[in-house]
Amino acid sequence: MQSETVFEAHGITKIYQVGETEVQALRGVDLALYKHELVVLLGASGSGKSTLLNILGGLDLPTTGQVLYGGNDLVKATERQLTTYRRYHVGFVFQFYNLIPSLTAKENVAVVTEIARDPMTPEAALNIVQLGDRMDHFPAQLSGGEQQRVAIARAIAKRPAVLLCDEPTGALDSSTGIVVLEALERVNRELGTTTVVITHNAVIGAMADRIIHFSDGQIAGIDQNSKKVSPQDLHW
């Protein structure tokens, strides 16, 4: 039995105009995401995963279809409502960390906590990703994996209902990537944040509740993991 639905997407299409050519990035996607689950969206580069993530996150709108969050259709939302949605309900983690070089780890997280409604402290967020001892370091003093964990701390500090991660280990080697995945798993387990991880790395799917296979702008299949693998047991 599934828990409460967080997202429902119905018949989502996305067509981009590139010069004279129409590019169909999404071709009728139907999808439900549930409270507290960790989902891996798996597919090759160019399969439409990032387009779908951007639509779920309110960064882009579909050409047709419905995106329901908490029963409200994001497609019909005003720009102001979308801004509120992005600010308070969704956390984003991208492949590149987008930290502010002149701010310490703690100050980078505080950028978000200062505008959130009910934030955790920057210290608490950094402790969850096990960087409590690095909070006064600047990005240039941190490894790639540490910078990505600061980005995760920044994303979760506002206590979002949903964490959307686009290739969070894409710029990292295997051992560093696993440390980042451990941080995401801990966020999902301890905070109950619905977490979606986009990747082209099939190995990462073993840590998820569900693996959604994406191909050519469509869902090609969904697998349920009866037994999840801990990130430290993943190898690629």
BELJOKA-V238582 format. One record per residue. N is the residue number from 0. RES is the residue in one small letter. SS is DSSP state (helix for helix, strand for strand, loop for the rest). PHI is phi in radians with two decimals (none if undefined). Layout:
# BELJOKA-V238582
N_RES_SS_PHI, N_RES_SS_PHI
This chain:
# BELJOKA-V238582
0_m_loop_none, 1_q_loop_-1.42, 2_s_loop_-1.47, 3_e_loop_-1.06, 4_t_strand_-1.33, 5_v_strand_-1.70, 6_f_strand_-2.16, 7_e_strand_-2.33, 8_a_strand_-1.97, 9_h_strand_-2.22, 10_g_strand_1.02, 11_i_strand_-1.33, 12_t_strand_-2.14, 13_k_strand_-2.50, 14_i_strand_-2.05, 15_y_strand_-1.81, 16_q_strand_-1.68, 17_v_strand_-2.05, 18_g_loop_1.09, 19_e_loop_-1.48, 20_t_strand_-1.72, 21_e_strand_-1.68, 22_v_strand_-1.91, 23_q_strand_-1.64, 24_a_strand_-1.41, 25_l_strand_-2.24, 26_r_strand_-2.20, 27_g_strand_1.43, 28_v_strand_-1.66, 29_d_strand_-2.01, 30_l_strand_-2.71, 31_a_strand_-2.18, 32_l_strand_-2.12, 33_y_strand_-2.02, 34_k_loop_-1.01, 35_h_loop_1.27, 36_e_loop_-1.51, 37_l_strand_-1.98, 38_v_strand_-2.04, 39_v_strand_-1.86, 40_l_strand_-1.72, 41_l_strand_-1.93, 42_g_loop_-3.12, 43_a_loop_-1.20, 44_s_loop_-1.03, 45_g_loop_1.50, 46_s_loop_-1.46, 47_g_loop_1.88, 48_k_helix_-1.05, 49_s_helix_-1.17, 50_t_helix_-1.05, 51_l_helix_-1.10, 52_l_helix_-1.07, 53_n_helix_-1.12, 54_i_helix_-1.26, 55_l_helix_-1.07, 56_g_loop_-1.47, 57_g_loop_1.31, 58_l_loop_-1.55, 59_d_loop_-2.59, 60_l_loop_-2.03, 61_p_loop_-1.28, 62_t_loop_-1.24, 63_t_strand_-2.46, 64_g_strand_1.98, 65_q_strand_-2.12, 66_v_strand_-2.24, 67_l_strand_-1.73, 68_y_strand_-2.17, 69_g_loop_1.00, 70_g_loop_1.47, 71_n_strand_-1.74, 72_d_strand_-1.49, 73_l_helix_-1.11, 74_v_helix_-1.14, 75_k_helix_-1.66, 76_a_loop_-1.25, 77_t_loop_-1.33, 78_e_helix_-1.05, 79_r_helix_-1.14, 80_q_helix_-1.12, 81_l_helix_-1.15, 82_t_helix_-1.09, 83_t_helix_-1.08, 84_y_helix_-1.03, 85_r_helix_-1.12, 86_r_helix_-1.25, 87_y_helix_-1.88, 88_h_loop_-1.94, 89_v_strand_-2.18, 90_g_strand_-1.93, 91_f_strand_-2.07, 92_v_strand_-2.27, 93_f_loop_-1.91, 94_q_loop_-1.10, 95_f_loop_-1.85, 96_y_loop_-1.33, 97_n_loop_0.95, 98_l_loop_-1.46, 99_i_loop_-1.50, 100_p_loop_-1.04, 101_s_loop_-1.49, 102_l_loop_-1.94, 103_t_strand_-1.23, 104_a_helix_-0.96, 105_k_helix_-1.09, 106_e_helix_-1.22, 107_n_helix_-1.09, 108_v_helix_-1.24, 109_a_helix_-1.12, 110_v_helix_-0.95, 111_v_helix_-1.47, 112_t_helix_-1.14, 113_e_loop_-1.26, 114_i_loop_-1.98, 115_a_loop_-1.54, 116_r_loop_-1.36, 117_d_loop_-2.43, 118_p_loop_-1.34, 119_m_loop_-1.42, 120_t_loop_-1.29, 121_p_helix_-0.96, 122_e_helix_-1.08, 123_a_helix_-1.13, 124_a_helix_-1.11, 125_l_helix_-1.23, 126_n_helix_-1.16, 127_i_helix_-1.07, 128_v_loop_-1.64, 129_q_loop_1.05, 130_l_loop_-2.18, 131_g_helix_-1.00, 132_d_helix_-1.55, 133_r_helix_-2.10, 134_m_loop_-1.18, 135_d_loop_-1.68, 136_h_loop_-1.57, 137_f_strand_-1.49, 138_p_helix_-0.89, 139_a_helix_-1.13, 140_q_helix_-1.62, 141_l_loop_-1.96, 142_s_loop_-1.25, 143_g_helix_-1.02, 144_g_helix_-1.14, 145_e_helix_-1.17, 146_q_helix_-1.11, 147_q_helix_-1.16, 148_r_helix_-1.21, 149_v_helix_-1.10, 150_a_helix_-1.08, 151_i_helix_-1.16, 152_a_helix_-1.03, 153_r_helix_-1.08, 154_a_helix_-1.21, 155_i_helix_-1.58, 156_a_loop_-1.11, 157_k_loop_-1.51, 158_r_loop_0.96, 159_p_loop_-1.25, 160_a_loop_-1.27, 161_v_strand_-2.33, 162_l_strand_-2.05, 163_l_strand_-1.91, 164_c_strand_-2.12, 165_d_strand_-1.79, 166_e_loop_0.86, 167_p_loop_-1.12, 168_t_loop_-1.89, 169_g_loop_-1.07, 170_a_loop_-1.74, 171_l_loop_-2.08, 172_d_loop_-1.31, 173_s_helix_-1.01, 174_s_helix_-1.15, 175_t_helix_-1.22, 176_g_helix_-1.05, 177_i_helix_-1.14, 178_v_helix_-1.09, 179_v_helix_-1.16, 180_l_helix_-1.13, 181_e_helix_-1.08, 182_a_helix_-1.12, 183_l_helix_-1.16, 184_e_helix_-1.10, 185_r_helix_-1.15, 186_v_helix_-1.04, 187_n_helix_-1.09, 188_r_helix_-1.32, 189_e_helix_-1.46, 190_l_helix_-1.75, 191_g_loop_1.26, 192_t_loop_-1.29, 193_t_strand_-1.06, 194_t_strand_-2.17, 195_v_strand_-2.04, 196_v_strand_-2.04, 197_i_strand_-1.52, 198_t_strand_-2.76, 199_h_loop_-1.81, 200_n_loop_-1.64, 201_a_helix_-1.06, 202_v_helix_-1.04, 203_i_helix_-1.12, 204_g_helix_-1.00, 205_a_helix_-1.13, 206_m_helix_-1.55, 207_a_loop_-1.63, 208_d_loop_-1.22, 209_r_strand_-2.39, 210_i_strand_-2.00, 211_i_strand_-1.82, 212_h_strand_-1.51, 213_f_strand_-2.03, 214_s_strand_-2.66, 215_d_loop_0.92, 216_g_loop_1.34, 217_q_strand_-2.40, 218_i_strand_-1.40, 219_a_strand_-1.59, 220_g_strand_2.97, 221_i_strand_-2.29, 222_d_strand_-1.95, 223_q_strand_-1.78, 224_n_loop_-1.54, 225_s_loop_-1.28, 226_k_loop_-2.38, 227_k_loop_-1.37, 228_v_loop_-1.69, 229_s_loop_-1.19, 230_p_helix_-0.91, 231_q_helix_-1.20, 232_d_helix_-1.68, 233_l_loop_-1.49, 234_h_loop_-2.49, 235_w_loop_-2.56
